[in-house]
Amino acid sequence: MQNIVSQFLDVSLDPFAIAALVLLIDGLIGDPRWFYKRVPHPVAMIGTLISRFESTFNQPSYSDVSRFILGAFTSMSVIAAATIAGIILSLIGDQFPGGFLVVALISSSLVACRGLYDAVRLVQKELASSLESGRAAVSQIVGRDPESLDEAGVARAATESLAENFSDGTVAPIFWFLLFGLPGLLFYKAINTLDSMIGHHSDRYEYFGKFAARLDDVVNFIPARITGLLIVAAAFVVPSTSGVRAFKGLLCDARHHKSVNAGWQEAAMAGALDVSLAGPRFYKGALVEDVWMNEGGRRDVRPSDIRRALILYAVTAIVLFLLLSLLAFT
């Protein structure tokens, strides 16, 4: 009996095993609303800290250089605070048997695999009901102008978000957890939250958020490419998708995307579904030019294509879970 317990603890302390457990917990329960009505969500706490720094240091009267320096200071301060919190929580978890379960539960709140699936599934459901409902649902997960989107535009935006945010919300957090544990995961989430809040091309954030935006590109560089390959692998399994086209998309289209990272997931997803993603789109009334991923594919993306994308997404998550489990037990 003692040997069984010892073996269980040895496996449970393996970072790959904990990462697989994190993904499993998130897939089963996501972020329970009843719990986070009573307890602040870690990402919300990071966001509150960012808002306080931003309201203090991002003053329009400051020069561009000053705003860049203060933005970098804000980013480094928030990242340091989140990382230190991760170190403290990890040390507490190390103090008692089974502490890895606490670490896994905390970490699962920082992975958004289930939440993204549910959000995109809602877009599919609402779009099938009406265009206006679809626009309202997709506006919760993308930044483009919903009024500019027809049915194909809504379906395309949802599918792109599913592909891109699988990297930001699942693969990248797992990647940084595997490297540095909970401190690495909180380090990443701080950077990703900074980018989502202040890393915009706008008068207010162009300089203040530039450091955060560039740092986000760096920490997502490897995870984005891993995500693309995972989508390719899953596309060989799902009957309604093509692994060959997904891989060709990576080779031919990914590097041409406006984003240094997003093209890898979107190109793989576009090829797998044989639809065209990305392309020109409107943000805050301004047209943003971008190349098409899988230009020869069908541009008339439909609600049924969102359903196929969701199936591919779920299988990709399962592939990731199985890979982590395999690495934990070898």
BAKE-490688 format. One record per residue (C-alpha): x, y, z; residue in three letters. Coordinates in pm, whole numbers, plus 32768, in hexadecimal, padded with zeros to 4 digits. Layout:
BEGIN
XYZAla;...
This chain:
BEGIN
800080008000Met;811C80E98059Gln;81BE80A77F08Asn;807980FB7E51Ile;805982457F0CVal;81C682947EC9Ser;819E824F7D55Gln;806483257D4BPhe;811884497DECLeu;824284227D02Asp;816184357BD1Val;808A854A7C64Ser;81BC86257C96Leu;821C86027B27Asp;81D2874D7A78Pro;813F8698794APhe;804F85DB7A2FAla;7FE387187AE1Ile;7FB787CA7991Ala;7EDB86AA7916Ala;7E1186C57A58Leu;7DF0883E7A29Val;7D66880A78CALeu;7C7A86FA7943Leu;7BF187D17A5FIle;7BB888F77977Asp;7B1188197875Gly;7A2387897977Leu;79C188BC7A41Ile;7A5789F07996Gly;7A378B267A71Asp;79098AE97B56Pro;78408C2B7B61Arg;77B68BE47CBBTrp;79198BD07D44Phe;799E8D0B7C9ETyr;78718DD17D12Lys;79018DA37E6FArg;7A778D987E29Val;7B308E867D3CPro;7BAF8DD97C03His;7D2F8DE87BE8Pro;7D1C8E8D7A91Val;7C268F8F7B18Ala;7D1B8FDD7C30Met;7E33900D7B33Ile;7D4C90EA7A65Gly;7CFA91C27B92Thr;7E6C91F57BD7Leu;7EAB92567A6CIle;7D8A934F7A73Ser;7E1593FA7BA8Arg;7F6F941F7B11Phe;7EDE949279C5Glu;7DFE959D7A5BSer;7F2496267B20Thr;803B96207A1EPhe;7F96963678C7Asn;7F5597AB78BFGln;7F149856776EPro;7FEC997C77D9Ser;812398A077EBTyr;820F988076C3Ser;8211974675EEAsp;836396DF767EVal;82E6970D77E2Ser;81AE9644779CArg;827D952A7707Phe;836395237838Ile;8240952F792ALeu;818C94217862Gly;82BE93427878Ala;82D2938779EEPhe;8161932D7A11Thr;819191EA7950Ser;82C2917D7A16Met;821A91D37B62Ser;80DF910D7B12Val;81A98FE77A8DIle;82858FE77BC4Ala;81588FF27CACAla;80AD8ED17BF8Ala;81EA8DFF7BF0Thr;82308E397D62Ile;80CB8DD37DB2Ala;81078C927CEDGly;82468C4B7DAFIle;81968C7D7EFDIle;80708B9F7E9BLeu;815F8A917E1ESer;82268A9A7F64Leu;80E48A78802BIle;807989527F54Gly;81C788A77F91Asp;819088A98108Gln;8090878E8117Phe;804486468062Pro;7F5586727F44Gly;7FB087E27F21Gly;7FD387A67DADPhe;7E5687907DA0Leu;7E3A88F57E21Val;7F3989657D1EVal;7E7688AE7C0EAla;7D2D894F7C79Leu;7DC28AAC7C7BIle;7E6D8A6D7B2ESer;7D2B89EE7A8FSer;7C908B447ACCSer;7DA18BD779F0Leu;7D578AEF78CAVal;7C2F8B4877ECAla;7BFC8A117717Cys;7A9689CD778CArg;7A388B3D779DGly;7AA28B7D7635Leu;79E28A4D75BATyr;78A78AC1766BAsp;78C98C2775E7Ala;78F28BBA747CVal;77E08AB674A0Arg;76FB8BD1750DLeu;77538C9473D1Val;76F58B6872FDGln;75AA8B4373B4Lys;75528CB673A3Glu;75BA8CDB7237Leu;74D98BB871DBAla;73C08C7E727ESer;74028DD271DDSer;75198EAD7158Leu;74E48FB37268Glu;74FD8EAD737ASer;76378E2172DAGly;76D28F7C72CAArg;76858FB97439Ala;771F8E6D749FAla;785A8E9273CDVal;78958FF3744FSer;78E28F5475A2Gln;7A138E9B751BIle;7AA08F7473FFVal;7AFC90E273DFGly;7A849122727DArg;794E91F17234Asp;782391037247Pro;774991E8716FGlu;783A91B3704ESer;780B90397053Leu;771B8F726F7FAsp;76CF8E066FD3Glu;78148D906F36Ala;78D38EA16FEEGly;78458E37713FVal;78918CC970FBAla;79EF8D207084Arg;7A358DF971B6Ala;79C28CE672A3Ala;7A958BE071F2Thr;7BC98CBE71F3Glu;7B998D0B7365Ser;7B7C8B9873B0Leu;7CC78B517302Ala;7D8B8C7D7381Glu;7D148C7174E9Asn;7D598AFF7508Phe;7EC48B68750CSer;7E998C9275F6Asp;7D9F8BE976DAGly;7E1A8A8276EBThr;7F5F8A227641Val;802F8B4E76AFAla;7FC18B39781EPro;800F89C37820Ile;815E8A057775Phe;81CC8B03787ATrp;81488A277993Phe;821F89087916Leu;835189EA7914Leu;83298A9A7A64Phe;81F78A137B17Gly;80EA8AF67BA5Leu;81D98C237BADPro;82148BF57A37Gly;80A08BD979F6Leu;80558D1A7AB6Leu;817C8DC27A0APhe;80DB8D7078BBTyr;7F798DD17921Lys;7FF58F22799AAla;80968F677848Ile;7F698EEB7786Asn;7E798FBD7858Thr;7F5790EF782FLeu;7F5090C176B7Asp;7DD6909A76AFSer;7DA291D37783Met;7EB092C67710Ile;7F5C922775E3Gly;7E8792DC74DFHis;7ED393BD73B8His;7E1994F27430Ser;7E6A9652749EAsp;7E4D95EF760AArg;7F1994AE7601Tyr;800294C974D4Glu;8130951B75AFTyr;80BC94BB770APhe;80689357769AGly;817C93207599Lys;82639267768BPhe;8148917E76F7Ala;80E291377590Ala;824290DE7521Arg;827B90077655Leu;81378F4E760DAsp;81B98F0074AEAsp;82F48E6B7547Val;824F8D8B764CVal;81538D07754DAsn;82508CC37439Phe;828E8B527484Ile;81308AFD7509Pro;808D8B8A73CDAla;81568A9F72F4Arg;8112897873D8Ile;7F9E89C973C1Thr;7FAB89C87246Gly;804B88707247Leu;7F4C87EC7342Leu;7E3088607260Ile;7ED787B1713BVal;7EF3866E7204Ala;7D85867F726BAla;7D1986CA7106Ala;7D9C8574709EPhe;7CAB84D77198Val;7B6A859D7163Val;7AB285107030Pro;7A2D86616FB3Ser;7B84870A6FB3Thr;7CCA86E16EF7Ser;7E1B86BE6FA1Gly;7ECF86DF6E55Val;7E2C882F6E04Arg;7E6688A46F6AAla;7FDA88596F4CPhe;7FEF89026DF8Lys;7F4A8A326E98Gly;805D8A416F9CLeu;816B8A2D6E95Leu;80D48B216D99Cys;80008C1F6E56Asp;80618C3F6FC4Ala;818C8D246F91Arg;80BF8E1A6EBFHis;7FC48E696FD3His;7FC68FC67067Lys;800F8F2E71BCSer;815B8E8271F6Val;80A98D7172B9Asn;7F348D5E7264Ala;7F738CE970FFGly;7FEC8B967173Trp;7EA48B357216Gln;7DC38BE1711AGlu;7E798B526FECAla;7E6189F2707CAla;7CEF8A1D70CEMet;7CA18AB66F7AAla;7D4F899C6EC2Gly;7CB088906F99Ala;7B5089176F57Leu;7BA189836DF1Asp;7B188AE16E2FVal;7BC18C346E15Ser;7C0B8CEA6F5ALeu;7CA38E3C6FB9Ala;7C9F8F2D6E92Gly;7C32909D6EAAPro;7B5990FA6FD7Arg;7ADE922B7096Phe;7B50929671EFTyr;7AB493CF7286Lys;7A4A9448712EGly;7BA394197090Ala;7BEB93126F88Leu;7D0F92326FE4Val;7DAA918C6EB6Glu;7E2490286ED9Asp;7E618F036DF1Val;7D728DDF6DDATrp;7DD18C9B6E83Met;7D858B846D89Asn;7D238C816C7EGlu;7C9B8B766B95Gly;7BA88AF66C9CGly;7A3A8B4C6CC2Arg;7A028CAC6D4CArg;78948C706D8EAsp;78D38BEA6EEDVal;77948B606F88Arg;77138B0270E3Pro;774F89977081Ser;78BF89EE7053Asp;78CA8A7171B8Ile;7845891F7227Arg;7959886D7165Arg;7A58895A71FCAla;79D6890D735ALeu;79FA8799731CIle;7B5C87CE729FLeu;7BA588AB73CDTyr;7B2687A174BFAla;7BF686927418Val;7D278775741DThr;7CFA87A47594Ala;7CE0862B75BEIle;7E2085FD74F2Val;7ECE86F375DALeu;7E49863C770FPhe;7EBC84EA768ALeu;801385767632Leu;803F86057791Leu;7FCB84BC782CSer;80BA83F37754Leu;81DE84D077B6Leu;817E84B27924Ala;818D83397923Phe;82C68306784EThr;
